[in-house]
Amino acid sequence: MKPQLKYFYNPECPKCKELKPVIEELKQLFEITSINTYEEGVLVESLNIQWVPTFILEDKTGQHKFEGVKEITKFIQKVIS
């Protein structure tokens, strides 16, 4: 079973748009759920999402949050390389 990756985005976010091809590539490694922050405000608030894009990875070691472009870029470089 693939690890779960929740991807928080909003449709107007330029960096979120840039991530689209990367998200497709990550689907080979993760079960991805894309969450539009405009449509899921209650969930966003309950998880204290401060930035978009944000990834929340759930694997056998627990839950890991990556907020903003710098953290997400480091995460992507780590898992793809």
Secondary structure, 3 states (H helix, E strand, C coil): CCCEEEEEECCCCHHHHHCHHHHHHHCCCCEEEEEECCCCHHHHHHCCCCCCCEEEEEECCEEEEEEHHHHHHHHHHHHHC
